[in-house]
C-alpha cells in the first residue's frame, strides 16, 4: 500500500510532476484506489487531517 501526499497542487510544475509520477505508478501495477491512495492540499486548501485519518483507517481496516 502506498499513500502519496500531494502538497502543492496549485504549483503547475509540481502538478505536472504529480501526473507523471502517477503514470509511473500505474505502469508498475500500483493502481490508484487499489494499492495507491492520495491526499492533496494547496495553499488555499490545506490538508484536511480528519479526511486523511478516515482514509488511513479505510486502508488499514477495510
One Martini backbone bead per residue (centre of mass of N, CA, C, O) as a GRO file, in nm:
protein
   62
    1UNK     BB    1   0.098   0.036   0.020
    2UNK     BB    2   0.016   0.373  -0.081
    3UNK     BB    3   0.096   0.720   0.018
    4UNK     BB    4   0.029   1.020  -0.153
    5UNK     BB    5   0.142   1.345  -0.105
    6UNK     BB    6  -0.008   1.649  -0.238
    7UNK     BB    7   0.113   1.980  -0.149
    8UNK     BB    8   0.125   2.155  -0.457
    9UNK     BB    9  -0.126   2.182  -0.675
   10UNK     BB   10  -0.085   2.503  -0.752
   11UNK     BB   11   0.175   2.398  -0.894
   12UNK     BB   12   0.238   2.324  -1.214
   13UNK     BB   13   0.500   2.160  -1.192
   14UNK     BB   14   0.405   1.971  -0.969
   15UNK     BB   15   0.152   1.862  -1.111
   16UNK     BB   16   0.303   1.731  -1.349
   17UNK     BB   17   0.474   1.539  -1.173
   18UNK     BB   18   0.232   1.393  -1.048
   19UNK     BB   19   0.126   1.269  -1.309
   20UNK     BB   20   0.384   1.119  -1.384
   21UNK     BB   21   0.395   0.948  -1.125
   22UNK     BB   22   0.123   0.807  -1.163
   23UNK     BB   23   0.203   0.668  -1.429
   24UNK     BB   24   0.434   0.503  -1.307
   25UNK     BB   25   0.267   0.344  -1.114
   26UNK     BB   26   0.081   0.208  -1.322
   27UNK     BB   27   0.310   0.059  -1.482
   28UNK     BB   28   0.375  -0.103  -1.192
   29UNK     BB   29   0.076  -0.174  -1.060
   30UNK     BB   30   0.002   0.099  -0.914
   31UNK     BB   31  -0.325   0.162  -0.811
   32UNK     BB   32  -0.561   0.380  -0.791
   33UNK     BB   33  -0.754   0.259  -0.511
   34UNK     BB   34  -0.582   0.000  -0.438
   35UNK     BB   35  -0.247   0.071  -0.367
   36UNK     BB   36  -0.323   0.381  -0.412
   37UNK     BB   37  -0.307   0.680  -0.220
   38UNK     BB   38  -0.441   1.020  -0.194
   39UNK     BB   39  -0.333   1.347  -0.104
   40UNK     BB   40  -0.437   1.699  -0.069
   41UNK     BB   41  -0.292   2.034  -0.133
   42UNK     BB   42  -0.303   2.386  -0.082
   43UNK     BB   43  -0.280   2.703  -0.001
   44UNK     BB   44  -0.599   2.734   0.022
   45UNK     BB   45  -0.612   2.400   0.079
   46UNK     BB   46  -0.558   2.233   0.332
   47UNK     BB   47  -0.513   1.969   0.501
   48UNK     BB   48  -0.742   1.712   0.588
   49UNK     BB   49  -0.699   1.525   0.863
   50UNK     BB   50  -0.969   1.378   0.888
   51UNK     BB   51  -0.967   1.254   0.605
   52UNK     BB   52  -0.697   1.108   0.641
   53UNK     BB   53  -0.781   0.928   0.876
   54UNK     BB   54  -1.003   0.780   0.716
   55UNK     BB   55  -0.820   0.667   0.498
   56UNK     BB   56  -0.635   0.504   0.683
   57UNK     BB   57  -0.854   0.330   0.808
   58UNK     BB   58  -0.941   0.201   0.536
   59UNK     BB   59  -0.669   0.069   0.472
   60UNK     BB   60  -0.626  -0.098   0.736
   61UNK     BB   61  -0.968  -0.144   0.776
   62UNK     BB   62  -1.190  -0.262   0.537
   0.00000   0.00000   0.00000
